């Protein structure tokens, strides 16, 4: 690393930190203006409010990191240009591509670190934040509902639980319905039980006082069982995970959740897009830097303000393109993996074209 690299890198990182800090302050102040009275009315202590906003910070960083990276690259190159340092550097034989190298490497490293940050740290903090929200603000209550649960265990099996106690791993008022095919129009059997317990050692569910009904040839056969072991795909932790939002799941939890749902025959296009986006979105920081630096690294007659506006517009278009393309992935019109990476691919190609056109 040369002296020039350290000089650029120092200013770039300082601007990134300042940008992130400024956005965090803005987000928290705006949110506090909206919700602080509700927290106080709900009897939340200062410690609870501080804990809420402390766990709000990772989500803010996740959202604003691409914008902060873009602004940091603009401010850094703008400052170098305004003091004619870029002119002096180019006059010494250093190309524009070489000047951009510290920006690109730093943006790539930060994007890589953001994958872990978005995949584990943000979901953990969101769990704490949403829990406080549910207790004091009575929001996201549907995410912790353990009453009247309905889900599909297999492509031909439907289940309903009146209540699930996660402390004893016991489900109450259980109904398991098996169908002849995936159309779920012809029921072949049904099991009703007041209580179902999970045997961790055998990894099976034990139904008690079971009423089994079999439907064949238009006739119904009723069989009673004191206990009945049943092999089902789902596990107790999956019942709780059913109620979580995507923002509360880390990579492993979401991957297992999606796999279990796919085995049950659900269309998981939307969840797959969200899962792949957890990896693709962090690289938005890298892409916007590729766009931002070339626009400001050359001193133009239009001035810094116009370059600043153009770069922000490009960042805005990038994010809009990503959201719009996600809708097609949600509907199953595009492959979820392609949907999550489509904005990155398109704008990366455009950024490379833009790099070729800058003055060396």
C-alpha positions in Angstrom: 0.0 0.0 0.0 1.5 3.3 -1.1 1.3 6.7 0.7 -1.3 7.7 -1.9 -3.5 4.7 -1.1 -3.3 5.4 2.6 -4.1 9.0 2.1 -7.2 8.2 0.0 -8.3 5.3 2.2 -8.1 7.5 5.4 -10.4 10.1 3.9 -12.7 7.5 2.4 -13.2 5.6 5.7 -13.6 8.8 7.7 -16.4 9.9 5.3 -18.1 6.5 5.5 -18.1 6.6 9.3 -19.4 10.1 9.3 -22.1 9.3 6.8 -23.3 6.3 8.7 -23.3 8.2 12.0 -25.3 11.1 10.5 -27.9 8.7 9.0 -28.2 6.8 12.3 -28.9 10.1 14.1 -31.4 11.2 11.5 -33.3 7.9 11.6 -33.4 7.7 15.4 -34.5 11.3 15.9 -37.3 10.9 13.3 -38.4 7.6 14.9 -38.3 9.0 18.4 -40.5 12.0 17.3 -43.1 9.5 16.1 -43.0 6.8 18.8 -41.5 8.3 22.0 -44.9 9.4 23.4 -46.3 5.9 22.8 -43.4 4.3 24.7 -43.9 6.7 27.6 -47.6 6.1 27.6 -47.0 2.3 27.6 -44.8 2.7 30.7 -41.5 1.8 29.0 -38.5 2.8 31.1 -35.5 4.7 29.8 -33.5 1.4 29.8 -36.1 -0.2 27.5 -36.2 2.7 25.1 -32.4 2.8 25.0 -32.3 -0.9 24.3 -34.9 -0.6 21.5 -32.9 2.1 19.7 -29.6 0.4 20.3 -31.0 -2.7 18.5 -32.5 -0.5 15.8 -29.0 0.7 14.8 -27.9 -2.5 12.9 -31.1 -2.3 10.7 -30.4 1.3 10.0 -26.8 0.5 9.0 -28.0 -2.3 6.7 -30.4 0.1 4.9 -28.2 3.1 4.5 -24.8 1.5 3.9 -25.0 1.8 0.1 -26.0 5.5 0.2 -23.3 6.2 2.8 -20.7 4.5 0.6 -21.8 6.5 -2.4 -21.7 9.8 -0.6 -18.3 9.0 1.0 -16.8 8.2 -2.4 -18.3 11.5 -3.8 -17.0 13.6 -0.9 -13.6 12.1 -1.0 -13.0 12.5 -4.8 -14.8 15.9 -4.7 -12.4 17.1 -2.0 -9.4 15.8 -4.0 -10.7 17.5 -7.1 -11.5 20.9 -5.4 -8.0 21.2 -4.0 -6.5 20.2 -7.4 -5.0 17.1 -5.8 -6.4 14.9 -8.5 -4.8 17.0 -11.2 -1.4 16.7 -9.4 -1.8 13.0 -9.0 -2.7 12.5 -12.7 0.2 14.7 -13.7 2.6 12.5 -11.9 1.6 9.6 -14.1 -1.0 7.9 -11.9 -4.1 6.8 -14.0 -7.7 7.3 -13.0 -8.0 3.5 -12.6 -5.2 3.4 -10.1 -6.7 6.2 -8.1 -10.0 4.3 -8.0 -8.3 1.1 -6.7 -8.5 2.0 -3.0 -12.2 2.8 -3.4 -13.0 -0.4 -5.2 -11.1 -2.7 -2.8 -12.5 -1.0 0.3 -16.1 -1.2 -1.1 -15.6 -4.9 -1.9 -14.3 -5.7 1.5 -17.1 -3.8 3.2 -19.7 -5.5 1.0 -18.3 -8.9 2.0 -18.4 -8.0 5.7 -21.9 -6.8 5.3 -23.0 -10.3 4.2 -22.2 -11.6 7.7 -23.6 -8.4 9.3 -26.9 -8.6 7.5 -27.1 -12.4 7.9 -26.5 -12.7 11.7 -26.2 -9.5 13.6 -29.2 -7.7 12.0 -31.6 -10.6 12.6 -30.5 -11.0 16.2 -31.0 -7.3 16.9 -34.3 -7.3 15.1 -35.6 -10.1 17.3 -34.9 -7.9 20.4 -36.4 -4.8 18.7 -39.6 -6.6 17.6 -40.0 -8.2 21.0 -40.0 -4.7 22.6 -42.3 -3.5 19.9 -44.8 -6.3 20.7 -44.7 -5.8 24.4 -44.9 -2.0 24.6 -46.3 -0.9 21.2 -48.5 -3.9 20.5 -47.1 -4.2 17.0 -46.1 -7.4 15.1 -48.3 -9.4 17.4 -49.1 -11.8 14.6 -45.5 -12.9 14.6 -45.7 -14.5 18.1 -49.1 -16.0 17.8 -49.3 -19.6 19.0 -53.0 -20.0 18.8 -55.0 -21.4 15.9 -52.0 -22.4 13.8 -52.7 -23.8 10.3 -50.0 -25.1 8.0 -49.1 -27.8 5.5 -46.8 -30.5 6.7 -46.6 -32.4 3.4 -48.0 -31.7 -0.1 -51.0 -33.9 0.8 -51.2 -33.3 4.6 -52.8 -30.3 6.4 -52.5 -29.6 10.1 -54.2 -27.4 12.6 -53.1 -26.7 16.2 -55.4 -25.0 18.7 -52.5 -23.9 20.8 -48.8 -24.8 21.0 -46.8 -24.6 24.3 -43.2 -24.1 23.5 -42.1 -24.8 27.1 -43.5 -28.4 27.2 -43.4 -29.0 23.4 -47.0 -29.8 23.5 -49.7 -29.0 21.0 -53.4 -28.9 21.9 -56.6 -29.5 19.9 -54.7 -31.2 17.0 -56.1 -32.1 13.7 -54.1 -34.0 11.0 -55.8 -34.3 7.6 -54.5 -36.5 4.8 -55.6 -36.1 1.1 -55.4 -38.3 -1.9 -53.5 -35.8 -4.0 -52.1 -32.3 -4.0 -55.4 -30.7 -5.0 -56.5 -31.3 -1.4 -60.1 -32.1 -2.5 -60.5 -35.8 -1.5 -59.8 -36.5 2.2 -58.5 -40.1 2.8 -58.0 -39.9 6.6 -58.2 -37.6 9.6 -56.7 -37.7 13.0 -58.1 -35.6 15.9 -56.4 -35.5 19.3 -56.7 -33.2 22.3 -53.0 -33.3 22.9 -49.8 -34.1 21.0 -46.3 -34.2 22.6 -42.9 -34.3 20.9 -40.6 -37.2 21.9 -37.2 -35.7 21.4 -35.4 -39.1 21.8 -37.4 -40.8 19.1 -38.0 -37.6 17.1 -41.7 -38.5 16.7 -44.9 -36.9 17.8 -47.2 -38.8 20.2 -50.9 -38.2 19.9 -53.1 -39.0 22.9 -56.8 -40.1 22.9 -56.8 -40.1 19.1 -59.9 -40.4 17.0 -58.9 -41.7 13.6 -61.3 -41.5 10.6 -60.7 -43.3 7.3 -62.7 -42.5 4.2 -62.9 -45.2 1.5 -65.6 -45.8 -1.0 -67.9 -43.2 0.4 -67.8 -44.9 3.9 -66.2 -43.8 7.1 -64.3 -46.0 9.4 -63.7 -44.7 13.0 -60.8 -46.1 15.1 -59.8 -44.9 18.6 -56.2 -45.0 19.9 -55.0 -44.3 23.4 -51.7 -43.2 21.9 -50.4 -43.0 18.4 -46.9 -42.2 17.1 -46.9 -40.1 14.0 -43.9 -39.2 11.8 -44.3 -35.6 10.7 -41.8 -33.3 8.9 -42.0 -30.4 11.2 -40.3 -30.0 14.5 -41.2 -27.8 17.5 -38.7 -25.1 16.7 -40.2 -24.9 13.2 -43.6 -24.1 14.7 -42.1 -21.1 16.4 -40.1 -20.2 13.3 -43.3 -20.2 11.3 -44.3 -17.0 13.2 -41.0 -15.1 12.6 -40.6 -12.5 10.0 -37.8 -12.8 7.4 -35.9 -9.9 9.1 -35.7 -12.0 12.3 -34.1 -15.0 10.7 -30.4 -15.5 10.1 -29.2 -17.4 7.0 -29.4 -20.9 8.6 -32.8 -20.4 10.1 -34.3 -19.0 6.8 -32.6 -21.8 4.8 -34.1 -24.5 7.1 -37.5 -22.8 7.1 -37.6 -22.6 3.3 -36.5 -26.3 3.0 -39.3 -27.4 5.3 -41.9 -25.4 3.5 -40.8 -26.7 0.1 -41.2 -30.3 1.4 -44.7 -29.4 2.3 -45.5 -28.2 -1.2 -45.6 -24.5 -0.6 -44.6 -21.9 -3.3 -41.6 -20.3 -1.6 -40.6 -17.9 -4.4 -41.0 -14.8 -2.2 -39.0 -16.3 0.6 -36.3 -17.5 -1.7 -36.0 -13.9 -3.2 -35.6 -12.6 0.4 -33.1 -15.2 1.2 -30.9 -14.6 -1.8 -31.3 -10.8 -1.3 -29.6 -11.2 2.1 -26.4 -11.9 0.1 -27.0 -9.8 -3.0 -28.1 -6.5 -1.3 -24.7 -6.0 0.5 -23.0 -5.7 -2.8 -25.1 -2.7 -3.7 -22.4 -0.7 -1.8 -19.8 -2.0 -4.2 -21.9 -1.3 -7.3 -22.8 2.3 -6.3 -19.1 3.1 -5.7 -18.3 1.8 -9.1 -20.9 4.3 -10.4 -20.1 7.2 -8.2 -16.4 7.5 -8.4 -16.1 7.8 -12.2 -18.6 10.6 -12.2 -16.6 12.7 -9.8 -13.1 11.6 -10.4 -12.9 13.9 -13.5 -13.4 17.6 -13.0 -16.3 18.5 -15.2 -17.7 21.9 -16.3 -21.1 20.9 -14.8 -19.6 21.2 -11.3 -19.7 18.9 -8.3 -23.3 19.6 -7.4 -24.5 18.1 -10.8 -22.2 15.1 -10.4 -23.5 14.7 -6.9 -27.1 14.8 -8.1 -26.5 12.4 -11.0 -24.8 9.8 -8.7 -27.7 10.0 -6.2 -30.1 9.6 -9.1 -28.3 6.5 -10.3 -28.3 5.1 -6.7 -32.1 5.8 -6.5 -32.7 4.1 -9.9 -30.6 1.1 -8.8 -32.7 0.6 -5.6 -36.0 1.1 -7.5 -34.9 -1.4 -10.2 -34.1 -3.9 -7.4 -37.5 -3.5 -5.8 -39.4 -3.8 -9.0 -37.5 -6.9 -10.2 -38.2 -8.5 -6.8 -41.9 -8.2 -7.5 -41.5 -10.5 -10.5 -39.6 -12.9 -8.4 -42.3 -12.9 -5.7 -44.9 -13.8 -8.3 -42.7 -16.6 -9.7 -42.2 -15.0 -13.1 -38.4 -15.0 -12.6 -36.0 -17.4 -11.0 -35.6 -16.2 -7.4 -31.8 -16.4 -7.6 -31.7 -14.4 -10.8 -34.2 -11.9 -9.3 -32.1 -11.2 -6.3 -29.0 -10.6 -8.4 -30.6 -9.1 -11.5 -30.0 -5.4 -10.3 -26.4 -6.2 -9.4 -25.7 -7.9 -12.7 -27.3 -5.1 -14.9 -25.8 -2.2 -13.0 -22.4 -3.9 -12.7 -22.2 -4.2 -16.5 -23.3 -0.6 -16.8 -20.7 0.5 -14.3 -18.0 -1.3 -16.2 -19.1 0.5 -19.4 -18.9 3.8 -17.4 -15.4 2.9 -16.2 -14.2 2.4 -19.8 -15.4 5.9 -20.7 -13.6 7.9 -18.0 -10.5 9.8 -18.8 -7.5 7.9 -17.7 
